[in-house]
Amino acid sequence: MNFLTTVEGSLLEGFYPKGWDMAKIDACCEKGVAREDFWNKDFNPIQCDSLGEFDVKMGHEIANTIKKANEKGEKLVFILPVGPMGMYKWAVYFLKEWNVSCKNVWCFNMDEWADKKGNTLVGDASFQYAMEQAFYNPLG
């Protein structure tokens, strides 16, 4: 059982753009972290054996990227996913532990939905609310 064998008849059928080749995307995901010739030389994926391990490593990576940008005096823009969310508690932990400012950081929610006029959801159903609770508000 996988996405390709269960999407037909589901609420996701017809949801994704017609040009997306889901079989090709699935095949790409199955490759794991073995280096491909066409990858950028600086791209080095790190395998995680559990969601908990991913949360810590990704949270550390977010915090460390902010820390390094600050050290260089650079502004930083993130496009952050709203899920999984466990990484944000670790990013907050490291940023506070290292006393790192986020004054030069701008974040966009990767998954925020908007109508054709650009209006997004408001309240506790929005991705903005989820990010405020998990990441932005804990940072102050």
Backbone as CSV, one residue per row, in Angstrom:
resi,resn,N_x,N_y,N_z,CA_x,CA_y,CA_z,C_x,C_y,C_z
1,MET,0.841,-1.163,0.000,0.000,0.000,0.000,0.893,1.235,0.000
2,ASN,0.607,2.187,-0.878,1.347,3.440,-0.912,0.474,4.530,-1.538
3,PHE,1.011,5.705,-1.661,0.254,6.829,-2.206,-0.297,6.508,-3.592
4,LEU,0.536,5.933,-4.439,0.141,5.674,-5.827,-1.023,4.691,-5.929
5,THR,-1.104,3.750,-5.001,-2.171,2.747,-5.072,-3.420,3.137,-4.297
6,THR,-3.347,4.229,-3.531,-4.504,4.612,-2.717,-5.076,5.987,-3.042
7,VAL,-4.424,6.758,-3.890,-4.895,8.122,-4.157,-6.213,8.129,-4.939
8,GLU,-6.380,7.158,-5.836,-7.610,7.112,-6.640,-8.832,6.967,-5.737
9,GLY,-9.779,7.879,-5.896,-10.989,7.860,-5.099,-10.865,8.580,-3.763
10,SER,-9.661,9.028,-3.427,-9.461,9.741,-2.156,-9.675,11.237,-2.370
11,LEU,-9.671,11.980,-1.286,-9.804,13.438,-1.369,-8.603,14.092,-2.048
12,LEU,-7.491,13.371,-2.128,-6.300,13.925,-2.782,-6.290,13.702,-4.293
13,GLU,-7.176,12.872,-4.789,-7.234,12.645,-6.239,-7.597,13.965,-6.921
14,GLY,-6.766,14.382,-7.855,-6.991,15.631,-8.576,-6.521,16.863,-7.829
15,PHE,-5.973,16.682,-6.621,-5.521,17.815,-5.815,-4.199,18.375,-6.312
16,TYR,-3.259,17.506,-6.651,-1.928,17.940,-7.065,-1.951,18.381,-8.528
17,PRO,-1.027,19.290,-8.912,-0.988,19.751,-10.310,-0.853,18.580,-11.280
18,LYS,-1.523,18.682,-12.421,-1.532,17.591,-13.414,-0.128,17.232,-13.901
19,GLY,0.787,18.189,-13.910,2.139,17.942,-14.407,3.029,17.151,-13.467
20,TRP,2.578,16.946,-12.249,3.401,16.214,-11.292,3.374,14.725,-11.616
21,ASP,4.540,14.156,-11.785,4.670,12.721,-12.040,4.923,12.042,-10.689
22,MET,3.828,11.598,-10.074,3.941,11.039,-8.720,4.789,9.769,-8.672
23,ALA,4.798,9.001,-9.728,5.641,7.798,-9.762,7.113,8.202,-9.738
24,LYS,7.452,9.258,-10.447,8.842,9.729,-10.478,9.233,10.305,-9.111
25,ILE,8.326,11.038,-8.483,8.589,11.588,-7.156,8.768,10.451,-6.157
26,ASP,7.913,9.435,-6.235,8.004,8.287,-5.349,9.341,7.566,-5.536
27,ALA,9.743,7.383,-6.783,11.018,6.712,-7.070,12.190,7.517,-6.519
28,CYS,12.109,8.822,-6.614,13.160,9.690,-6.085,13.266,9.536,-4.570
29,CYS,12.144,9.507,-3.907,12.134,9.381,-2.440,12.678,8.035,-1.982
30,GLU,12.495,7.010,-2.776,12.964,5.671,-2.420,14.482,5.549,-2.462
31,LYS,15.168,6.497,-3.102,16.622,6.418,-3.250,17.364,6.626,-1.942
32,GLY,16.715,7.261,-0.980,17.385,7.499,0.296,18.430,8.586,0.190
33,VAL,19.530,8.426,0.928,20.536,9.483,1.007,21.815,9.175,0.238
34,ALA,21.794,8.170,-0.629,22.978,7.878,-1.434,23.229,9.043,-2.395
35,ARG,24.454,9.552,-2.410,24.802,10.720,-3.220,24.556,10.459,-4.693
36,GLU,23.974,11.478,-5.353,23.731,11.448,-6.794,24.717,12.399,-7.474
37,ASP,25.126,12.088,-8.679,26.101,12.901,-9.411,25.643,14.341,-9.624
38,PHE,24.350,14.564,-9.758,23.837,15.886,-10.091,23.608,16.779,-8.866
39,TRP,23.837,16.262,-7.658,23.621,17.060,-6.461,24.661,18.163,-6.345
40,ASN,24.278,19.271,-5.752,25.215,20.339,-5.424,26.281,19.762,-4.499
41,LYS,27.521,20.156,-4.707,28.627,19.595,-3.923,28.501,19.873,-2.426
42,ASP,27.774,20.935,-2.072,27.607,21.291,-0.666,26.380,20.661,-0.012
43,PHE,25.603,19.906,-0.794,24.411,19.255,-0.254,24.796,17.892,0.308
44,ASN,24.632,17.749,1.622,24.997,16.517,2.303,23.859,16.071,3.214
45,PRO,22.966,15.229,2.713,21.849,14.786,3.552,22.345,13.942,4.723
46,ILE,21.617,14.032,5.802,21.940,13.271,7.003,20.740,12.398,7.346
47,GLN,20.943,11.122,7.406,19.855,10.193,7.710,19.501,10.264,9.182
48,CYS,18.213,10.226,9.464,17.719,10.171,10.834,16.916,8.883,10.986
49,ASP,17.127,8.207,12.087,16.464,6.927,12.300,15.143,7.038,13.051
50,SER,14.808,8.248,13.489,13.538,8.440,14.181,13.107,9.890,14.032
51,LEU,11.833,10.145,14.263,11.322,11.508,14.220,11.970,12.355,15.314
52,GLY,12.198,11.769,16.471,12.855,12.486,17.562,14.247,12.942,17.185
53,GLU,14.997,12.059,16.513,16.344,12.411,16.060,16.264,13.530,15.022
54,PHE,15.300,13.431,14.118,15.105,14.476,13.119,14.816,15.815,13.796
55,ASP,13.926,15.819,14.791,13.562,17.055,15.490,14.794,17.758,16.056
56,VAL,15.647,17.003,16.745,16.839,17.596,17.364,17.791,18.122,16.294
57,LYS,18.081,17.304,15.295,19.045,17.710,14.269,18.537,18.890,13.445
58,MET,17.267,18.874,13.072,16.721,19.969,12.280,16.631,21.246,13.115
59,GLY,16.233,21.119,14.374,16.208,22.282,15.260,17.591,22.887,15.422
60,HIS,18.583,22.027,15.567,19.972,22.496,15.671,20.397,23.194,14.382
61,GLU,20.037,22.632,13.257,20.417,23.219,11.961,19.801,24.599,11.773
62,ILE,18.525,24.745,12.136,17.862,26.049,12.037,18.583,27.059,12.932
63,ALA,18.786,26.688,14.190,19.437,27.597,15.141,20.861,27.931,14.710
64,ASN,21.596,26.937,14.254,22.985,27.157,13.851,23.069,28.049,12.614
65,THR,22.124,27.914,11.695,22.096,28.765,10.504,21.849,30.222,10.908
66,ILE,20.944,30.434,11.857,20.681,31.789,12.356,21.922,32.342,13.050
67,LYS,22.549,31.521,13.875,23.762,31.930,14.598,24.871,32.334,13.627
68,LYS,25.098,31.530,12.601,26.156,31.825,11.623,25.854,33.089,10.833
69,ALA,24.584,33.297,10.473,24.205,34.517,9.752,24.470,35.741,10.624
70,ASN,24.140,35.647,11.907,24.408,36.756,12.834,25.894,37.058,12.916
71,GLU,26.693,36.014,13.003,28.143,36.199,13.108,28.707,36.901,11.878
72,LYS,28.083,36.689,10.725,28.521,37.327,9.475,27.822,38.665,9.232
73,GLY,26.889,39.024,10.107,26.134,40.260,9.935,25.158,40.203,8.768
74,GLU,24.691,39.007,8.446,23.787,38.810,7.304,22.333,38.741,7.756
75,LYS,21.449,39.160,6.851,20.020,38.953,7.045,19.695,37.557,6.534
76,LEU,18.630,36.965,7.063,18.309,35.587,6.737,16.815,35.427,6.525
77,VAL,16.444,34.703,5.481,15.048,34.404,5.210,14.881,32.894,5.196
78,PHE,13.873,32.418,5.934,13.537,31.005,5.962,12.146,30.798,5.366
79,ILE,11.973,29.717,4.667,10.643,29.214,4.330,10.506,27.936,5.140
80,LEU,9.661,27.989,6.153,9.588,26.899,7.130,8.293,26.105,7.000
81,PRO,8.386,24.782,7.107,7.181,23.950,7.038,6.416,23.944,8.351
82,VAL,5.118,23.738,8.244,4.279,23.591,9.426,4.006,22.094,9.569
83,GLY,5.000,21.392,9.965,4.951,19.955,10.136,6.125,19.313,9.423
84,PRO,6.841,18.480,10.123,6.674,18.231,11.555,7.031,19.476,12.367
85,MET,6.585,19.516,13.594,6.742,20.720,14.417,7.757,20.571,15.549
86,GLY,8.187,19.353,15.864,9.078,19.136,17.000,10.420,19.827,16.889
87,MET,10.839,20.120,15.674,12.139,20.776,15.473,12.171,22.184,16.039
88,TYR,11.018,22.838,16.110,10.998,24.229,16.551,11.297,24.376,18.038
89,LYS,10.871,23.408,18.849,11.202,23.515,20.282,12.711,23.409,20.471
90,TRP,13.364,22.604,19.622,14.815,22.478,19.722,15.520,23.710,19.173
91,ALA,15.010,24.295,18.102,15.589,25.543,17.580,15.506,26.622,18.657
92,VAL,14.335,26.735,19.310,14.156,27.708,20.394,15.151,27.417,21.521
93,TYR,15.273,26.150,21.883,16.201,25.768,22.958,17.620,26.232,22.639
94,PHE,18.124,25.898,21.451,19.496,26.267,21.090,19.664,27.779,20.990
95,LEU,18.713,28.463,20.379,18.827,29.917,20.230,18.872,30.611,21.593
96,LYS,18.061,30.153,22.518,18.069,30.738,23.860,19.345,30.355,24.611
97,GLU,19.752,29.097,24.498,20.959,28.622,25.181,22.191,29.397,24.719
98,TRP,22.248,29.704,23.417,23.385,30.429,22.841,23.193,31.941,22.867
99,ASN,22.023,32.401,23.369,21.698,33.831,23.412,21.817,34.463,22.018
100,VAL,21.187,33.838,21.040,21.246,34.300,19.648,19.999,35.116,19.321
101,SER,20.208,36.290,18.781,19.111,37.167,18.375,18.542,36.737,17.025
102,CYS,17.250,36.950,16.858,16.591,36.667,15.580,16.116,37.961,14.913
103,LYS,16.718,39.092,15.280,16.253,40.379,14.769,16.456,40.525,13.258
104,ASN,17.356,39.778,12.682,17.597,39.848,11.234,17.087,38.614,10.502
105,VAL,16.072,37.955,11.093,15.506,36.741,10.502,14.055,37.010,10.114
106,TRP,13.705,36.617,8.889,12.332,36.695,8.402,11.903,35.293,8.013
107,CYS,10.695,34.916,8.400,10.205,33.570,8.131,8.884,33.617,7.374
108,PHE,8.754,32.707,6.446,7.513,32.499,5.710,7.065,31.075,5.986
109,ASN,5.763,30.890,6.142,5.225,29.558,6.368,5.044,28.866,5.032
110,MET,5.742,27.785,4.832,5.725,27.049,3.583,4.322,26.608,3.191
111,ASP,3.536,26.206,4.143,2.285,25.534,3.849,1.037,26.387,4.013
112,GLU,1.188,27.677,4.261,0.013,28.516,4.505,-0.861,28.573,3.261
113,TRP,-2.145,28.406,3.446,-3.109,28.437,2.348,-3.694,29.836,2.232
114,ALA,-3.912,30.281,1.012,-4.525,31.582,0.765,-5.527,31.451,-0.373
115,ASP,-6.524,32.346,-0.369,-7.458,32.358,-1.489,-6.853,33.167,-2.632
116,LYS,-7.569,33.315,-3.730,-7.006,33.984,-4.899,-6.712,35.465,-4.660
117,LYS,-7.246,36.030,-3.567,-6.962,37.421,-3.217,-5.802,37.530,-2.218
118,GLY,-5.249,36.392,-1.815,-4.141,36.391,-0.875,-4.544,36.358,0.581
119,ASN,-5.815,36.193,0.872,-6.292,36.123,2.253,-6.003,34.739,2.826
120,THR,-5.380,34.712,3.992,-5.068,33.449,4.651,-6.047,33.210,5.793
121,LEU,-6.046,31.995,6.306,-6.869,31.667,7.467,-6.410,32.484,8.669
122,VAL,-7.319,32.727,9.573,-6.976,33.396,10.824,-7.391,32.497,11.985
123,GLY,-6.822,32.763,13.141,-7.194,31.996,14.326,-6.415,30.707,14.465
124,ASP,-6.904,29.853,15.358,-6.136,28.655,15.704,-6.145,27.565,14.639
125,ALA,-6.838,27.779,13.520,-6.795,26.820,12.412,-5.696,27.166,11.417
126,SER,-5.071,28.321,11.580,-4.078,28.763,10.603,-2.696,28.200,10.901
127,PHE,-1.906,28.097,9.867,-0.516,27.676,10.044,0.262,28.769,10.771
128,GLN,-0.115,30.027,10.543,0.549,31.120,11.248,0.408,30.931,12.754
129,TYR,-0.779,30.592,13.207,-1.015,30.366,14.633,-0.131,29.228,15.153
130,ALA,-0.060,28.142,14.388,0.770,27.000,14.799,2.231,27.408,14.946
131,MET,2.728,28.205,13.994,4.121,28.651,14.052,4.336,29.640,15.195
132,GLU,3.359,30.499,15.435,3.476,31.431,16.560,3.596,30.666,17.870
133,GLN,2.798,29.625,18.040,2.806,28.849,19.276,4.091,28.036,19.427
134,ALA,4.572,27.459,18.329,5.715,26.543,18.396,7.069,27.241,18.321
135,PHE,7.138,28.380,17.619,8.458,28.952,17.326,8.552,30.448,17.639
136,TYR,7.690,31.253,17.043,7.849,32.707,17.156,7.617,33.207,18.584
137,ASN,6.507,32.849,19.205,6.215,33.343,20.556,7.231,32.859,21.601
138,PRO,7.653,31.575,21.567,8.646,31.148,22.551,9.975,31.904,22.447
139,LEU,10.256,32.458,21.272,11.475,33.247,21.116,11.304,34.665,21.636
140,GLY,10.043,35.073,21.854,9.774,36.420,22.351,9.728,37.421,21.226
